Amino acid sequence: MTDSIRPGQGGTQPVLQAPRDAGERVAGGALLVDVRSAGGRAAHGEIPGATLVDRADLDALFGPAVAPAVALDTPIVVVCGSERGSGPVAAALAERGYTDVTHVDGGFPAWRDSGLPAAAPVAPPDDAAEDR
């Protein structure tokens, strides 16, 4: 077990990581997974190089839990509009057996505000405010 997942109630809990620390992990080779909706990304901006994943369909990238398409020891950083969105995805990956999963404290707004790479929004904000 790495220091990015800690024992918790009912299994493992991915660590909530400061944006700069998450950025360093990504710069070091971690897979950055953005689980925000297309509307959220258009309204608030994108992270260049992030892998886009529908949080309701993790199998699309990771394969079924019984036959993972991504190695279970792959370092993974999950970002959403807030940790309320990234936390459940990070926890689901940990439950699938991924051993090096973290998610970003403050979500995409904190990532962007920390000066980490982020593209400008392409559409005005709308109802996607909850899904930054």
C-alpha positions as CSV (number, residue, x, y, z in Angstrom):
1,M,0.0,0.0,0.0
2,T,1.3,3.5,-0.8
3,D,0.9,6.7,1.1
4,S,-1.8,7.8,-1.4
5,I,-4.4,5.4,0.0
6,R,-4.9,4.9,3.7
7,P,-7.0,2.3,5.5
8,G,-10.5,3.6,6.3
9,Q,-13.9,2.4,7.3
10,G,-14.9,-0.4,5.0
11,G,-11.6,-0.5,3.0
12,T,-9.3,2.1,1.7
13,Q,-9.8,5.9,1.3
14,P,-7.9,7.8,-1.3
15,V,-6.0,10.8,0.0
16,L,-7.3,14.3,-0.6
17,Q,-4.2,16.1,-2.0
18,A,-3.4,19.8,-2.3
19,P,-3.5,21.0,-5.9
20,R,0.3,21.7,-6.1
21,D,1.1,18.2,-4.8
22,A,-1.3,16.7,-7.3
23,G,0.3,18.7,-10.0
24,E,3.7,17.3,-9.0
25,R,2.4,13.8,-9.1
26,V,1.0,14.4,-12.6
27,A,4.3,15.9,-13.7
28,G,6.0,12.8,-12.4
29,G,3.8,10.5,-14.5
30,A,0.6,10.0,-12.7
31,L,-2.5,9.5,-14.8
32,L,-4.7,12.7,-14.5
33,V,-8.4,11.7,-14.7
34,D,-10.9,14.5,-15.2
35,V,-14.4,13.3,-14.4
36,R,-16.3,16.6,-14.9
37,S,-19.1,16.8,-17.5
38,A,-18.5,18.2,-20.9
39,G,-20.6,21.2,-19.9
40,G,-18.5,21.7,-16.8
41,R,-15.3,21.7,-18.7
42,A,-16.7,24.0,-21.4
43,A,-17.9,26.5,-18.8
44,H,-14.9,26.5,-16.5
45,G,-11.9,25.3,-18.5
46,E,-10.0,22.1,-19.2
47,I,-6.8,20.6,-18.0
48,P,-4.5,20.0,-21.0
49,G,-3.5,16.4,-21.2
50,A,-6.1,15.1,-18.8
51,T,-7.9,11.9,-19.6
52,L,-11.6,12.5,-19.7
53,V,-13.8,9.8,-18.0
54,D,-17.5,9.7,-17.4
55,R,-17.7,9.1,-13.7
56,A,-20.7,6.9,-14.3
57,D,-18.8,4.7,-16.7
58,L,-15.3,4.0,-15.2
59,D,-15.2,0.7,-17.3
60,A,-14.7,2.8,-20.4
61,L,-11.2,3.6,-19.4
62,F,-10.3,1.2,-16.6
63,G,-12.1,-1.9,-18.0
64,P,-14.3,-4.1,-15.8
65,A,-13.1,-4.5,-12.2
66,V,-12.5,-8.2,-12.8
67,A,-10.2,-7.5,-15.8
68,P,-8.5,-4.1,-15.3
69,A,-7.3,-2.4,-18.5
70,V,-5.0,-0.1,-16.5
71,A,-2.4,-1.6,-14.2
72,L,-3.6,-1.5,-10.5
73,D,-0.3,0.2,-9.4
74,T,-0.7,3.1,-11.8
75,P,-0.5,6.4,-10.0
76,I,-3.8,8.2,-10.5
77,V,-5.0,11.7,-9.7
78,V,-8.7,12.3,-10.0
79,V,-10.2,15.8,-10.4
80,C,-13.7,17.1,-10.6
81,G,-15.4,20.4,-9.8
82,S,-14.9,19.6,-6.1
83,E,-13.8,16.8,-3.9
84,R,-17.5,15.8,-3.6
85,G,-17.3,14.7,-7.2
86,S,-13.7,13.3,-7.3
87,G,-13.9,11.5,-3.9
88,P,-16.5,8.9,-4.9
89,V,-14.6,8.2,-8.1
90,A,-11.3,7.9,-6.3
91,A,-12.9,5.6,-3.7
92,A,-14.4,3.5,-6.5
93,L,-11.0,3.0,-8.1
94,A,-9.5,2.1,-4.7
95,E,-12.3,-0.5,-4.2
96,R,-11.4,-1.9,-7.6
97,G,-7.9,-2.5,-6.3
98,Y,-6.0,0.6,-7.5
99,T,-3.3,1.2,-4.9
100,D,-2.1,4.7,-5.8
101,V,-5.1,7.0,-6.1
102,T,-5.5,10.6,-4.9
103,H,-7.9,13.3,-5.6
104,V,-7.6,17.1,-5.7
105,D,-8.6,19.2,-2.7
106,G,-10.8,22.0,-4.0
107,G,-11.3,20.3,-7.4
108,F,-10.7,22.1,-10.7
109,P,-11.1,25.6,-9.3
110,A,-8.3,25.0,-6.8
111,W,-6.1,23.4,-9.5
112,R,-6.6,26.4,-11.8
113,D,-6.2,29.0,-9.0
114,S,-2.9,27.3,-8.0
115,G,-1.5,28.2,-11.4
116,L,-1.5,24.7,-12.7
117,P,-2.1,24.1,-16.4
118,A,-5.7,25.0,-17.4
119,A,-7.3,26.1,-20.6
120,A,-9.8,29.0,-20.6
121,P,-13.5,28.2,-20.8
122,V,-15.0,28.0,-24.2
123,A,-18.6,28.6,-23.1
124,P,-20.2,30.9,-20.6
125,P,-21.1,29.2,-17.2
126,D,-24.6,27.9,-17.0
127,D,-26.2,25.2,-14.9
128,A,-22.8,23.5,-14.8
129,A,-21.7,25.6,-11.8
130,E,-22.0,22.6,-9.5
131,D,-19.8,20.5,-11.9
132,R,-16.8,22.8,-12.4
